[in-house]
Amino acid sequence: MKIGIDLISFHTPAYVLDLRVLAEKRGVDPDKFVVGIGQERMAVVPPDQDIVTLAANAALPVVEKAGRENIELLIFATESGIDQSKAAAMFCHKLLGLPSTCRCIETKEACYGATASLRMAAAMVAARPHTKALVLAADIARYDLASPGEPTQGAGAVAMLVSAHPRVLALDPEAGFHAEDIMDFWRPNYREEALVDGKYSTRMYLTTLIDAWNNYKAASQRGLADHRHYCFHMPFTKIAYKSYERLCKTEAVAPPPKDELERLLEPALQYNRQTGNTYAACVYEGFASLLDNAPAALDDRRIGFFSYGSGCMAEFFSGVVQRGYREHLFTDQHRAMLDVRTPVT
């Protein structure tokens, strides 16, 4: 029985900052942001919006299209929680009008939380195939002004409906993991802005990528050529290129020519490049971008995913895009949302 993502939608705030404007204000070359880290814009959250409203807006098209009656699990993955006790899922449960016969929880492990939530949701559906689970991931990335992390701020949310016989992506059972207690990133309770050792975090990201990949490869007996595209966790989009090049080095194969590398990676980078870092939602915002922007049909194509959460937890896994998936996307809504945002300076 296939289990996976039946529907997927994403949402980002209505305000946006062009990083060229930020570069001018900071007195740096715009290429440092646009070329160096691969970011063009970052979402700006207004005072009246938080992770709950972001997630509810991402989820509304999904529940309106699929219905609410069979959703028995709502998991909210975030590292931007608004209460130390009450799950953000409870607020979304009410806003979305979900049935009372529904488990509601919040998960946390930095940017990896959504992947853990997706796996938990799939396990529940495997046990109760007539039910569905709604996975929400929403975060607001904030760093100190004029800090190295400032151009990698952002905000957004993703909603995924998990079911048997999915219409978008069937998850493969194999996965590779790496867990290790490190201190590359902190979000203390007393601060609104995160603290990060960027170089160390990037180094650990790439190190755990290889460990997770090797474990996945051993379990699945698949290689790089068995995946049509890749969706990497993206604190900034340039890391997707570094990640694939690191995989090629590990496999002792030459990186593909520039045009082929762009075919593999660019469709999944389009939305993240326009919103900035969305933490737990990053990988799946990238997947939504891939589905909406891939130039060729993805029916029956396998996609590789790498999820990394600081602290740290990493997982490499894969899934197969289902035939007819394009009939179940929210492409027009996603593009319109990005096009009508209000610039701020």
C-alpha positions in Angstrom: 0.0 0.0 0.0 1.3 3.4 -1.0 1.4 6.1 1.7 2.6 9.7 1.2 1.7 13.3 0.4 -1.8 13.6 -1.0 -1.8 17.4 -1.3 0.8 20.1 -0.5 0.4 23.9 -0.2 2.6 26.7 1.1 2.1 30.2 2.3 4.4 33.2 3.0 3.7 36.7 4.3 2.4 39.5 2.1 5.5 41.7 2.6 9.0 41.2 1.1 12.4 42.8 1.2 14.6 42.8 -1.8 18.1 41.8 -0.8 19.6 44.2 -3.2 18.0 47.0 -1.1 19.4 45.4 2.1 22.9 45.2 0.4 22.7 48.9 -0.4 21.8 49.8 3.2 24.6 47.6 4.5 27.1 49.0 2.0 28.0 45.6 0.5 28.0 44.3 -3.1 24.5 42.9 -3.9 26.2 39.8 -5.5 27.3 38.8 -2.0 23.6 37.9 -1.3 22.2 37.2 -4.8 25.1 35.2 -6.1 27.1 34.3 -3.0 24.3 32.6 -1.1 21.7 32.4 -3.9 19.0 34.6 -2.2 17.0 37.4 -3.9 14.3 38.3 -1.4 13.2 37.5 2.1 9.7 37.5 3.5 8.9 40.0 6.2 6.3 39.2 8.9 3.9 42.0 9.9 3.1 42.5 13.6 -0.3 40.8 13.3 1.0 37.5 11.9 2.7 34.5 13.5 3.3 30.9 12.9 -0.3 30.0 13.6 -1.7 32.3 10.9 1.0 31.3 8.5 0.2 27.6 8.9 -3.6 28.1 8.8 -3.3 30.0 5.5 -1.1 27.2 4.1 -3.6 24.5 5.2 -6.9 26.1 4.2 -6.7 25.2 0.5 -5.8 21.7 1.4 -8.6 21.1 3.8 -11.1 22.8 1.5 -10.1 20.6 -1.4 -9.8 17.3 0.5 -12.4 17.7 3.3 -12.0 17.6 7.0 -13.9 14.5 8.2 -11.2 11.9 8.0 -8.3 13.9 9.5 -7.4 12.1 12.7 -4.0 13.7 13.3 -2.7 17.2 13.2 1.0 17.7 13.7 2.6 21.2 13.8 6.4 21.3 13.3 8.1 24.5 14.4 11.0 26.0 16.3 9.2 29.3 16.7 6.6 28.1 19.2 4.3 30.6 20.8 3.6 28.7 24.1 5.8 26.5 26.2 2.8 24.2 27.0 0.0 24.5 24.4 0.7 23.1 21.0 0.3 25.5 18.1 -1.7 22.7 16.5 -4.6 23.4 18.9 -5.0 26.9 17.5 -4.9 25.7 13.9 -7.4 22.9 14.8 -10.0 25.6 15.6 -9.1 27.9 12.8 -9.5 25.1 10.2 -12.6 23.6 11.7 -11.2 20.1 12.1 -13.2 17.4 13.9 -12.8 16.9 17.7 -11.8 13.3 17.0 -8.3 14.5 16.0 -4.9 14.2 17.8 -3.2 17.6 17.9 0.5 17.9 18.8 3.6 20.1 18.2 7.0 18.8 17.3 10.5 20.3 17.6 13.9 19.4 16.4 15.1 22.6 14.6 14.5 22.4 10.9 14.1 18.6 10.9 10.8 18.7 12.7 8.6 18.6 9.6 10.3 15.4 8.4 9.8 13.7 11.7 6.2 14.8 11.6 5.8 13.5 8.1 7.1 10.1 9.1 4.9 9.9 12.2 1.9 10.8 10.1 2.7 8.1 7.6 3.0 5.5 10.4 -0.4 6.4 11.7 -1.9 6.2 8.2 -0.3 2.8 7.7 -2.0 1.5 10.8 -5.3 3.2 9.9 -5.4 3.5 6.1 -8.9 5.0 6.1 -7.7 8.1 8.0 -5.6 11.1 7.0 -3.1 13.3 8.8 -2.4 16.9 8.3 1.3 18.0 8.8 2.0 21.7 9.2 5.4 23.3 9.3 5.8 27.0 9.9 8.7 29.2 11.1 10.0 32.7 11.3 13.7 33.1 10.9 15.2 36.1 12.7 18.8 37.1 13.2 20.4 40.2 14.7 20.6 43.3 12.5 23.8 43.5 10.4 24.8 40.0 11.5 26.1 37.4 9.0 22.7 35.7 9.3 20.6 38.8 8.5 20.3 38.1 4.7 19.1 34.5 5.4 16.0 35.6 7.4 12.6 34.6 6.1 9.2 33.2 7.0 6.7 30.7 5.6 4.6 27.6 6.1 3.8 24.4 4.4 0.8 22.1 4.8 0.8 18.5 3.7 -2.1 16.0 3.8 -0.8 12.5 4.3 -2.9 9.6 3.2 -3.0 6.1 1.7 -3.1 6.1 -2.1 -1.6 9.6 -2.3 -2.1 11.7 -5.4 1.2 13.6 -5.3 4.1 11.6 -3.7 4.4 8.0 -2.5 7.1 7.8 0.2 9.8 5.1 -0.1 10.2 3.0 3.1 14.0 3.4 3.1 15.8 6.2 4.8 19.2 7.1 6.2 19.8 9.0 9.5 22.5 10.8 11.5 22.0 12.1 15.0 24.6 13.9 17.1 24.6 16.3 20.0 26.3 19.5 18.7 26.0 23.3 19.4 25.7 24.9 16.0 22.5 26.9 16.6 20.6 28.3 19.5 17.2 29.9 20.0 17.2 30.8 23.7 13.8 31.6 25.4 15.0 35.1 26.3 15.8 36.1 22.7 13.6 36.7 19.6 16.7 36.4 17.3 18.5 33.1 16.8 22.2 32.6 17.4 24.2 30.6 14.9 27.8 29.5 14.3 27.2 29.6 10.5 30.4 28.0 9.3 30.2 25.2 11.8 26.6 24.6 11.0 27.3 24.4 7.3 30.1 22.0 7.9 27.9 19.7 10.0 25.1 19.9 7.4 27.5 18.6 4.7 29.0 16.0 7.0 25.7 14.6 8.2 24.4 14.6 4.6 27.1 12.1 3.6 26.4 9.9 6.7 22.7 9.9 6.0 23.2 9.3 2.3 25.5 6.4 2.9 22.9 4.8 5.3 20.1 5.5 2.8 22.1 4.0 -0.1 22.9 0.8 1.9 19.2 0.4 2.7 17.8 1.2 -0.7 20.6 0.1 -3.0 20.0 3.3 -5.0 22.6 5.7 -6.4 22.6 9.3 -7.5 21.3 8.5 -11.0 18.1 6.9 -9.5 16.7 10.3 -8.5 15.4 12.7 -11.0 15.6 15.7 -8.8 16.7 16.6 -5.3 15.1 18.7 -2.5 17.7 19.8 0.1 17.1 21.7 3.3 17.9 25.3 2.3 18.9 28.0 4.9 20.1 29.6 1.6 19.7 28.1 -1.9 23.4 28.0 -2.7 23.8 25.1 -0.3 21.8 22.9 -2.6 24.7 23.1 -5.1 27.3 22.5 -2.4 25.3 19.5 -1.2 25.0 17.8 -4.6 28.6 18.4 -5.4 29.5 16.8 -2.1 27.4 13.8 -3.0 29.2 13.5 -6.3 32.6 13.7 -4.6 31.5 10.9 -2.1 30.4 8.7 -5.0 33.6 9.4 -6.9 31.8 10.8 -9.9 32.3 14.1 -11.7 29.7 16.7 -11.2 27.4 17.1 -14.2 27.8 20.0 -16.6 26.3 23.3 -15.4 23.1 23.0 -17.5 22.4 19.5 -16.2 23.2 20.6 -12.6 20.7 23.4 -13.0 18.1 20.9 -14.3 18.5 18.8 -11.3 18.3 21.5 -8.7 16.9 24.8 -9.9 13.1 24.0 -10.0 13.2 23.2 -6.3 15.0 26.5 -5.5 12.6 29.0 -7.0 10.3 29.7 -4.0 12.9 29.5 -1.3 15.0 32.1 -3.2 12.0 34.5 -3.0 11.0 33.8 0.7 14.3 33.2 2.5 14.8 30.6 5.2 11.6 28.9 6.5 13.4 26.5 8.8 11.1 23.4 9.3 9.2 24.2 6.1 12.3 24.6 3.9 12.5 21.1 2.4 8.8 21.0 1.6 8.6 24.5 0.3 11.3 23.3 -2.1 9.3 20.3 -3.0 6.2 22.5 -3.8 8.5 24.7 -5.9 9.8 21.6 -7.8 6.3 20.4 -8.5 5.2 23.8 -9.7 8.3 24.7 -11.7 9.8 21.5 -13.2 9.9 22.0 -16.9 9.1 18.3 -17.7 6.5 16.1 -16.1 7.6 14.3 -13.0 5.1 11.4 -13.2 6.8 8.2 -11.8 10.0 10.0 -11.1 11.9 9.5 -7.8 12.9 12.5 -5.8 15.7 12.6 -3.2 15.1 14.6 0.0 17.7 15.7 2.6 16.4 17.2 5.8 18.8 18.7 8.4 18.0 20.2 11.8 20.7 21.9 13.9 21.6 20.3 17.1 21.7 18.0 15.0 19.4 15.5 13.2 19.6 14.6 9.5 17.7 12.3 7.3 18.0 11.3 3.6 14.9 9.7 2.1 13.0 9.5 -1.2 9.6 9.3 -2.8 8.0 8.7 -6.2 5.8 11.4 -7.8 2.4 9.9 -8.7 0.8 9.9 -12.1 -1.6 12.8 -12.7 -0.1 14.8 -9.8 -0.4 18.1 -11.7 -4.2 18.0 -11.4 -3.8 18.3 -7.6 -1.4 21.2 -7.2 -1.9 24.8 -6.1 0.5 26.3 -8.6 -1.6 29.3 -9.7 -2.2 30.3 -6.0 1.4 29.9 -5.1 2.6 32.1 -8.0 0.0 34.7 -7.5 0.8 35.0 -3.8 4.5 35.6 -4.5 3.7 38.1 -7.3 1.4 40.4 -5.3 3.6 40.9 -2.2 4.2 44.4 -1.0 7.9 45.5 -1.0 9.4 47.1 2.1 12.5 49.2 2.4 
